[in-house]
Amino acid sequence: MKGNNYQPQLIRALVVIACACISVDSAAAAKYRIIHYFENQPASSPESAMVFDSAGNLYGTTDFSEPDSCGDAGCGTLFMFNPGSGKSRLYRFKSPNGNRPAGGLTFDSKGNLYGTTYLGGQFGLGNVYQMTPSGEKVIYNFSGTGDAFGPTSPLVFDADGNMYGITAYGGVNFKGAVFELQPTQSGWKESVIYSFTGGVDGDGGTGNLAIDSKGNIYGTTGAGGANDEGVVFELSASQQGTWTETVLYNFTGGVDGRAPFGGVILSSNGTLYGTTQAGGLNSCNGDTGCGTVFELTPSGGSWQFSVLHTFNMSDGAFPGVPLTMDASGNLYGTAIGGGDNNDGAVFKLSQSGGIWTETVLHSFNGHDGLLPYGGLVLDSRGVIYGSAAYGGHGPNLGYGVLFSIS
């Protein structure tokens, strides 16, 4: 995993590390509450990002379910949960239509819900589905042989209603790909718009994609690049419909971080924000580093890279999941390790006078949650919702929880 495109000298004075302090007072004021415990049956292990519908219902998926045509672990489920009433609904995936729906969910402008499975489908390589009140409709089956396959990241729509996704596998070089789904009168048409080579352009696409008002696509690869530590990239379409990749930043694996598995989010002013799974100033598990939060700001035709926070284990570690931004520009995320009990943490980054400060909102203890892979979502009141893949009820590690923080 590596990179360095617009900052020739070791990231040009490299990284502005703005503040690694923890706000204890704010952390103490945050109220953590488990709003749902998963059980071994009918559903367990929520690993994907959740979304709200217009009525305030949360939608998400679980990786596992009760034994079925996919085996003892089941094919997985899609759930709806209302935080106010506690009412829920559950849809169980069935082979061969889909297996392991870990990619997150996306609503279109009409309220239709879309997601992916990374296994199952016609060729066993995953699919893209649309979920309606009447059930699941498979709109594309990944086929291999140059196609993308095994998607584990959310889909994103552009202004014209086209859908885009990224995979760590497949493409013509088997190093991952970005794909497009266009709606047509006869259904959805899929095309691979970029195949990573595994070299300086990146290796293994992962995490959130973001699209700007001009239709440019931004994302990350967990490896590849000039230093084989991962990249942030941009894809731009020509008038002829061909796509060109530009590497915006090459990670070095040092203080800037490595393995940006979470992808990026795009602010209203065009700044990109993301996390790295490892790297940074502080040692975690030897010399891998605990991870970072970074920003990329467009400036005069290039991009300026800065580290906003370096994790130090006590305030979280390994934050390789997507970030969420509120209306005031505060950033929220989860770390799957570190915290008071080394079981992960929920954090907030806020800016004042150009200085970013981290607040630990909650440290997991294993019983109240463990491995919060899915990231966070905020409601209209600013209440934070998320999931942990394990913890809660059940033997060993537990079967996962939904939680809120207010």
Buried (B, 14 or more C-beta within 10 A) or exposed (E): BBBBBBBEEEBEEBBEBBBBEBBEEBBEEBEBEBBBBBBBEBBBBBBBBBBBBEEEBBBBBBBBBBEBEBEEBBBBBBBBBBBEEEEBEEBBBBBBBBBBBBBBBBBBEEEEBBBBBBBBBEBBBBBBBBBEEEEBEBBBBBBBEEBBBBBBBBBBBBEEEBBBBBBBBBBEBBBBBBBBBEBEEEEBEBEBBBBBBBEBBBBBBBBBBBBBEEBBBBBBBBBBBBBBBBBBBBBBBEEEEEBEBBBBBBBBBBBBBBBBBBBBBBBEEEBBBBBBBBBBBBEBEEEBBBBBBBBBBBEEEEBBBBBBBBBBBBBBBBBBBBBBBEEEBBBBBBBBBBBBBBBBBBBBBBBEEEEBBBBBBBBBBBBBBBBBBBBBBBBEEEBBBBBBBBBBBBEEBBBBBBBBBB
